[in-house]
């Protein structure tokens, strides 16, 4: 699992980055994405960030990636606590 948090000042670049991340994972919060994929795909995402986006980031922009090896290390509160539970709806 990879958690990516970003703070990008340029609106256009922030939108591009958000769309890029949404192709691989889902949004946890406004500027935080959860990407659950293979190690190979996570390496590919990292390479794309470095090759495609890094040169566009300004000195005030920030992107932080957390590689989570064990989901038991994550503590959730509020909505996030129930977000992980699967819901089955039967009509």
C-alpha positions as CSV (number, residue, x, y, z in Angstrom):
1,X,0.0,0.0,0.0
2,X,1.2,3.5,-0.9
3,X,-0.2,6.6,0.7
4,X,0.5,9.8,-1.3
5,X,-0.1,13.2,0.2
6,X,0.5,16.4,-1.8
7,X,0.3,20.1,-1.5
8,X,0.7,21.7,-4.9
9,X,0.2,25.4,-5.4
10,X,-0.5,25.5,-9.1
11,X,-4.1,24.6,-9.8
12,X,-3.5,23.1,-13.2
13,X,-0.6,20.9,-12.0
14,X,-2.6,19.9,-8.9
15,X,-5.5,18.8,-11.1
16,X,-3.2,16.8,-13.4
17,X,-1.5,15.2,-10.4
18,X,-4.8,14.3,-8.8
19,X,-6.1,12.8,-12.1
20,X,-2.9,10.8,-12.4
21,X,-3.2,9.4,-8.9
22,X,-7.0,8.6,-9.3
23,X,-6.1,6.3,-12.2
24,X,-4.2,4.1,-9.7
25,X,-6.0,4.5,-6.4
26,X,-8.7,6.3,-4.5
27,X,-8.9,9.5,-2.6
28,X,-8.8,9.2,1.1
29,X,-9.0,13.0,1.7
30,X,-8.8,16.0,-0.6
31,X,-5.0,15.8,-1.2
32,X,-4.4,12.2,0.0
33,X,-4.6,9.1,-2.1
34,X,-4.4,5.4,-1.2
35,X,-2.9,3.2,-3.8
36,X,-3.1,-0.5,-3.3
37,X,-1.2,-2.3,-6.0
38,X,1.7,-4.5,-6.8
39,X,5.3,-3.4,-5.9
40,X,6.0,-3.2,-9.6
41,X,3.1,-0.9,-10.2
42,X,4.1,1.3,-7.2
43,X,7.6,1.5,-8.6
44,X,6.1,2.6,-12.0
45,X,4.0,5.3,-10.3
46,X,7.1,6.5,-8.5
47,X,9.0,6.7,-11.7
48,X,6.2,8.6,-13.4
49,X,6.1,11.1,-10.6
50,X,9.8,11.6,-10.9
51,X,9.9,11.8,-14.7
52,X,6.6,13.5,-15.4
53,X,5.8,15.8,-12.5
54,X,9.0,16.4,-10.4
55,X,10.4,19.0,-12.9
56,X,7.1,20.9,-12.7
57,X,7.0,21.2,-8.9
58,X,7.9,24.5,-7.4
59,X,9.9,25.0,-4.3
60,X,6.7,25.5,-2.3
61,X,5.1,22.2,-3.5
62,X,5.2,19.1,-1.4
63,X,4.6,15.4,-2.2
64,X,5.1,12.8,0.4
65,X,4.8,9.1,-0.2
66,X,4.4,6.5,2.6
67,X,5.0,2.9,1.8
68,X,2.8,0.9,4.2
69,X,3.8,-2.7,4.6
70,X,1.3,-3.7,7.2
71,X,-2.2,-2.3,7.3
72,X,-2.4,-3.1,11.0
73,X,0.0,-0.2,11.5
74,X,-2.7,2.3,10.4
75,X,-5.0,3.8,13.0
76,X,-8.3,5.2,11.7
77,X,-10.9,7.4,13.3
78,X,-14.3,8.8,12.2
79,X,-15.4,8.1,8.7
80,X,-12.1,6.5,7.8
81,X,-12.7,3.9,10.4
82,X,-15.7,2.5,8.6
83,X,-14.5,3.3,5.1
84,X,-12.5,0.0,4.9
85,X,-15.5,-2.2,5.7
86,X,-17.2,-3.8,2.7
87,X,-20.9,-3.1,2.4
88,X,-23.2,-5.5,0.7
89,X,-26.6,-4.1,-0.5
90,X,-29.3,-6.6,-1.4
91,X,-32.4,-5.4,-3.2
